[in-house]
Amino acid sequence: MAMSEQQKRENFLLFSRAEGDQISAVDIGTAMSACGYAPSEAEIAGMKAEADPSNSGGPTVDFSMFNGWLSKLKPRPTEVDLKEAFSVFDKDGEGKVSVSEMRYVLVFFFKQKTAYEIEDVLRRITRCGPENTMFMYADFVKVMMAK
């Protein structure tokens, strides 16, 4: 279930270090994660550059700017979303998907992730099956939900 704007504001303000409706640009990614989003490192860098074009190192971001960025991102999928996505490929009900199917799901659900980030996730999941060409998707869901 998506967060309301009020819930996003409350999570945003958890990172406020001064009075007012602002957070440090260094906290953008963490605050977005608290709101249920998972921007890539490249997206976070772009947001920081937008907040601090002169790269002075001390910019702050108000909720309006932050919420505008959130509106351009896709929320992080839930555990149920991930299990449903994998079940489409798991025709025999064994809880396994192939490496190529896993890549497809990662690209579909995590469009903002880079190829490097996707390969990094694949390296952390235990492989099984003939010649290690399969994944137990429950392991993948655990890895992704722990992030």
N, C-alpha and C positions, 0 to 999 in steps of 0.2 A: 504494500500500500504506500502510495506516495505521501510525502510529508506536506503538511500545509505550510503556507508562507510563514505563519506564526511560529511553527515548530522549527523551520529553517532559521528564522531570526533568533530564536532562543539558543539553538546550537551555535550559530554564528557568534553570539555574544559571550559564549563560554570562552572564546579565544581573545576577547577584548582585554587589552592590558591597560587601557586608560579609560577615563570616563567618556561616555559617548558611544556612538554607533559605528566604531571602527576597529579593525584588527590590523596587525602587521602583515605586510605582503608575504612574509616568510611562513605564515600560518594558513595561507590560502588552501593548499592541498589537504592539510589535516582537517580544516573546517569543512571542506567539501566532503571529505570522507565521513565526517560526523553527520552530514546531511544525507548520506546514502548515495554519494556519487564517487566515481573513481577516475578522475582525470589522469591522462598520461603525463609523464614528466615534461614532454614537449608542450602540452597544453598549459601546464602550470607555469612553465618558463614564459610562455606568451602572455599569460595574465600578469605575471610579475613585471614584464617589460611594459605592458600597457599601464600598470599602476605606477611605475617608476621609469619613465622614458629616459631620464638622464642617468639612470643607474646609480643614484646617490646612496642607495642602501637603506634608506629610512622611510619608505613610503607606507602609507596606511590605506586601507580599502574600506569603503563604507558598505553598508548592507545593500544599498541599491545597485552598486557596481557588482558586488558579489552575486546577488540574486540574478542579475542579468547574465552573468557567466553561467550560472546553474541552468538557466532556461535553455542554453545552447547545448547542454550535455544530456546524455542519456543516463537515467539512474542506474546504479549498480543492480544487476539481477539478484533476485532472492534465491534461496536454496530451492524452493519449489520450482521457480523458473528454470534453473539449471537442470534439475532432475527431469523435468518434462521435456526439455530440449534433447537430452540424451536418450530418453526412452523412445523417441522417434526412430533412432538408429539401432536400438537394442531389440531386434526382431525376435530373438530367442529368449529374452527375459533373463539373461545371465549377468546383467550389470556391466557388460563390456562394450567398448566402442573402439573402432580402429583409429590409428594415428591420424589418417586423413579426415575422418569424421570429427575427431576432436578439434583439429585445426579449423574446420568449417564452423563448428559451434563457437569457438573462440572468436573468430572473425565476425560472426553474426552478432553475438552478444556483447563483444568488447570492441566495437568498431573504433574506439578511440585508442586502442592499444597498438603499439608499433610491432613490427615483425619480430624485433629482438625481444620485446616483452612477452609475446606469445611463445616464442621458442624457449624462453626462460621458464615459463609456466610448465611447458611440456617436459622439460628436463627434471622438474621437481616431482613429477607424478610417477608412481610405480607402474612399470609396464609388465604385461603378461602375455600369454598366448604364444603361438608359434613365432619364433624369431623376435619376440618382444614387440609385436606389431599391434598390440591391443592395450587399452587402459581400462582399469576398473573405474567407472565414472563416479562412484561414491567417494573414492580417494580424491579425485579432482574437485568435487564439490567441497570437501573438507578443506582443501588447500585454498580454494577461492574464498570461502566464507571466513577463513582465518585472517585474511588480508585486511 
